[in-house]
Amino acid sequence: MATCVLLHGAYQGGWIWQRVAPHLRAAGHTVFAPTLDGCAERRHALRPGIDTESQAAEISEMLFFEDLRDVVLVGTSCGGMVAARVAETTRERIGRIVLADALALFNGETVADHVKRPTAVTTDVGTGPSRQDAANRMFVSLDEPTKQWALARYTPHPVAAMAAPVKLDRFWQQDWNASVIWCRQSANPPVSHQKRTADTLKARWYELDTGHYPMLTEPKALAALIMAE
């Protein structure tokens, strides 16, 4: 049985995995779905200085203090950036990496190098789509009840995590047991980005015929691919 650590993307929190975690637990796996610093129920801690490195450092600490080993580390969307940094700094605790419709930037790249966001409400500490943009673009693949549920929960993301270049000095030069899951109906991150990830990591390639939130639209299928080896 595996230990799965599920890392959410921008504007999300651990809540995004609520439909996936029961399938993993029903199969006997242990699941952690932490909310990253400054996000969701931790939005009141939003402040300058929260970036990919600081969020990854916190997850690495969690792996240490919970004494988690041979972890299946899953990242979706911008959570892919955090997962890569966690893996780089805590390699001895990582068994497999799963990138589910994820951004996986090379050292020194920024989100804007790969994803163009048409509208954003940005402050000194956080950034995120307007409610209209979230409803009509970001969550467009969701059925109406699920969309309203997600709209009630999305929050701004720490701006530095979206704007600062990622630091990954060693990740891409190492060998990993990795899987990449591409969601065919998702525009961002583009398929070319995800193919680059899979090719560089020599990862297994899987596809889901759904949008950018497979954890909400295809949770059972996503859970099965998370555990596929």
Secondary structure per residue as TSV (DSSP state, phi and psi in degrees):
chain	resnum	aa	ss	phi	psi
A	1	M	-	360.0	143.8
A	2	A	-	-103.4	162.6
A	3	T	E	-108.7	119.1
A	4	C	E	-107.0	131.1
A	5	V	E	-116.3	116.6
A	6	L	E	-105.2	119.5
A	7	L	E	-108.9	122.9
A	8	H	-	-78.4	171.3
A	9	G	-	-101.6	-164.9
A	10	A	T	-65.8	144.2
A	11	Y	T	70.0	8.1
A	12	Q	-	-113.2	-169.8
A	13	G	-	-157.2	-173.7
A	14	G	G	-57.0	-22.5
A	15	W	G	-57.8	-26.3
A	16	I	G	-63.6	-20.4
A	17	W	G	-95.4	8.0
A	18	Q	T	-58.5	-30.7
A	19	R	T	-87.4	-18.7
A	20	V	T	-88.4	-42.2
A	21	A	H	-54.9	-42.3
A	22	P	H	-61.2	-34.4
A	23	H	H	-67.2	-39.6
A	24	L	H	-67.9	-42.5
A	25	R	H	-68.4	-35.7
A	26	A	H	-63.2	-27.2
A	27	A	T	-85.6	2.4
A	28	G	T	97.1	5.6
A	29	H	-	-88.9	150.6
A	30	T	E	-88.9	136.9
A	31	V	E	-127.8	131.2
A	32	F	E	-118.5	131.4
A	33	A	-	-131.3	72.3
A	34	P	-	-71.0	150.0
A	35	T	-	-91.2	127.7
A	36	L	-	-69.8	154.8
A	37	D	T	-53.1	128.1
A	38	G	T	87.9	1.1
A	39	C	S	-113.3	156.6
A	40	A	G	47.6	-122.6
A	41	E	G	-67.7	-9.1
A	42	R	G	-103.2	16.1
A	43	R	G	-63.1	-25.3
A	44	H	G	-70.7	-14.0
A	45	A	G	-93.0	4.6
A	46	L	-	-58.7	129.5
A	47	R	-	-162.0	166.4
A	48	P	T	-61.7	149.0
A	49	G	T	96.7	-6.4
A	50	I	-	-82.2	118.4
A	51	D	-	-139.6	-174.9
A	52	T	H	-57.8	-41.1
A	53	E	H	-65.4	-43.8
A	54	S	H	-69.7	-37.4
A	55	Q	H	-66.5	-40.6
A	56	A	H	-65.8	-38.2
A	57	A	H	-61.7	-37.3
A	58	E	H	-66.5	-41.1
A	59	I	H	-66.9	-39.3
A	60	S	H	-60.7	-38.6
A	61	E	H	-63.5	-40.5
A	62	M	H	-60.8	-43.3
A	63	L	H	-59.4	-39.3
A	64	F	H	-69.1	-52.5
A	65	F	H	-69.8	-30.1
A	66	E	T	-84.6	-5.8
A	67	D	T	54.6	50.8
A	68	L	-	-89.4	134.2
A	69	R	-	-135.1	158.5
A	70	D	S	51.9	43.9
A	71	V	E	-74.6	138.8
A	72	V	E	-90.0	105.2
A	73	L	E	-97.6	118.5
A	74	V	E	-114.4	130.0
A	75	G	E	-128.2	137.4
A	76	T	E	-122.9	148.0
A	77	S	E	51.5	-130.7
A	78	C	T	-67.7	-13.8
A	79	G	H	-64.7	-18.5
A	80	G	H	-64.5	-36.0
A	81	M	H	-64.3	-43.2
A	82	V	H	-66.2	-42.6
A	83	A	H	-60.1	-42.1
A	84	A	H	-62.2	-42.0
A	85	R	H	-68.9	-40.0
A	86	V	H	-60.2	-45.8
A	87	A	H	-62.3	-41.6
A	88	E	H	-62.7	-40.4
A	89	T	H	-91.3	-12.9
A	90	T	-	-134.9	44.1
A	91	R	G	-55.5	-37.5
A	92	E	G	-65.3	-13.4
A	93	R	G	-104.3	-1.7
A	94	I	E	-102.3	126.0
A	95	G	E	-95.1	-48.8
A	96	R	E	-140.7	156.3
A	97	I	E	-121.3	131.8
A	98	V	E	-123.2	121.9
A	99	L	E	-111.3	108.5
A	100	A	E	-103.4	103.2
A	101	D	E	46.8	51.4
A	102	A	E	-109.1	150.6
A	103	L	-	-81.2	128.0
A	104	A	-	-134.5	90.1
A	105	L	-	-81.6	147.7
A	106	F	-	-76.5	161.1
A	107	N	T	-52.9	127.1
A	108	G	T	90.1	-9.7
A	109	E	-	-80.5	159.7
A	110	T	-	-120.7	165.1
A	111	V	G	-56.6	-40.7
A	112	A	G	-63.9	-17.6
A	113	D	G	-68.8	-19.2
A	114	H	T	-126.9	-24.1
A	115	V	-	-129.0	127.6
A	116	K	-	-106.2	122.0
A	117	R	-	-103.7	119.8
A	118	P	S	-66.5	-35.1
A	119	T	-	-139.2	150.4
A	120	A	-	-157.9	147.5
A	121	V	E	-106.5	110.7
A	122	T	E	-121.3	136.1
A	123	T	-	-119.1	-171.6
A	124	D	S	-66.7	-21.6
A	125	V	S	-119.9	-22.7
A	126	G	E	-140.2	160.8
A	127	T	E	-147.1	148.8
A	128	G	E	-176.8	166.3
A	129	P	-	-71.2	154.9
A	130	S	-	-65.6	163.3
A	131	R	H	-61.2	-39.1
A	132	Q	H	-62.9	-43.6
A	133	D	H	-66.5	-39.6
A	134	A	I	-62.5	-41.7
A	135	A	I	-72.3	-40.8
A	136	N	I	-94.4	-15.3
A	137	R	I	-125.3	-60.1
A	138	M	I	-63.1	-46.1
A	139	F	T	-102.8	23.3
A	140	V	T	-63.3	-25.4
A	141	S	T	-81.4	-5.0
A	142	L	S	-90.6	147.2
A	143	D	-	-66.8	161.0
A	144	E	H	-59.2	-47.0
A	145	P	H	-60.3	-41.7
A	146	T	H	-68.0	-38.1
A	147	K	H	-60.3	-46.4
A	148	Q	H	-64.8	-36.3
A	149	W	H	-64.0	-43.8
A	150	A	H	-69.9	-39.5
A	151	L	H	-61.5	-31.7
A	152	A	T	-72.7	-13.5
A	153	R	T	-117.9	-16.3
A	154	Y	-	-70.7	145.9
A	155	T	-	-138.7	159.5
A	156	P	-	-58.7	151.7
A	157	H	E	-104.6	146.5
A	158	P	E	-51.7	125.7
A	159	V	H	-65.3	-35.7
A	160	A	H	-65.9	-31.5
A	161	A	H	-67.7	-24.3
A	162	M	H	-91.8	-24.5
A	163	A	H	-107.6	-31.7
A	164	A	S	-76.7	145.8
A	165	P	-	-62.7	142.6
A	166	V	-	-76.9	152.3
A	167	K	-	-111.5	108.2
A	168	L	-	-140.0	79.2
A	169	D	S	-68.7	-30.1
A	170	R	S	-126.0	-18.3
A	171	F	G	-53.9	-49.9
A	172	W	G	-75.7	-11.8
A	173	Q	G	-93.7	-3.8
A	174	Q	S	-101.8	160.6
A	175	D	-	-89.7	134.1
A	176	W	-	-133.2	149.7
A	177	N	-	-86.1	101.4
A	178	A	E	-133.2	152.6
A	179	S	E	-130.9	144.1
A	180	V	E	-121.2	128.9
A	181	I	E	-113.7	116.5
A	182	W	E	-99.4	130.6
A	183	C	E	-96.2	113.9
A	184	R	T	-62.3	-30.3
A	185	Q	T	-90.7	5.2
A	186	S	-	-96.1	129.6
A	187	A	-	-82.0	-32.9
A	188	N	S	-130.6	134.4
A	189	P	S	-71.2	148.2
A	190	P	-	-63.8	156.3
A	191	V	H	-61.2	-31.9
A	192	S	H	-61.7	-37.1
A	193	H	H	-65.3	-43.8
A	194	Q	H	-71.8	-33.3
A	195	K	H	-64.1	-39.1
A	196	R	H	-60.4	-43.4
A	197	T	H	-60.3	-49.8
A	198	A	H	-63.0	-41.2
A	199	D	H	-66.1	-43.3
A	200	T	H	-66.6	-39.8
A	201	L	H	-86.7	-6.3
A	202	K	T	53.1	47.0
A	203	A	-	-90.2	157.8
A	204	R	E	-67.3	143.7
A	205	W	E	-114.3	125.4
A	206	Y	E	-128.6	156.4
A	207	E	E	-132.3	144.0
A	208	L	E	-125.8	134.9
A	209	D	S	-87.6	73.2
A	210	T	S	-155.2	-179.4
A	211	G	-	-86.6	-161.7
A	212	H	S	-74.1	-6.6
A	213	Y	-	-119.6	63.3
A	214	P	H	-62.7	-24.2
A	215	M	H	-66.9	-19.0
A	216	L	H	-103.1	-30.5
A	217	T	H	-97.0	-31.9
A	218	E	S	-137.6	57.0
A	219	P	H	-64.2	-38.6
A	220	K	H	-67.6	-43.2
A	221	A	H	-66.4	-39.2
A	222	L	H	-64.8	-43.4
A	223	A	H	-58.8	-40.3
A	224	A	H	-64.6	-39.4
A	225	L	H	-73.0	-31.1
A	226	I	H	-60.0	-35.7
A	227	M	T	-94.7	-1.8
A	228	A	-	-73.0	136.4
A	229	E	-	-126.8	360.0
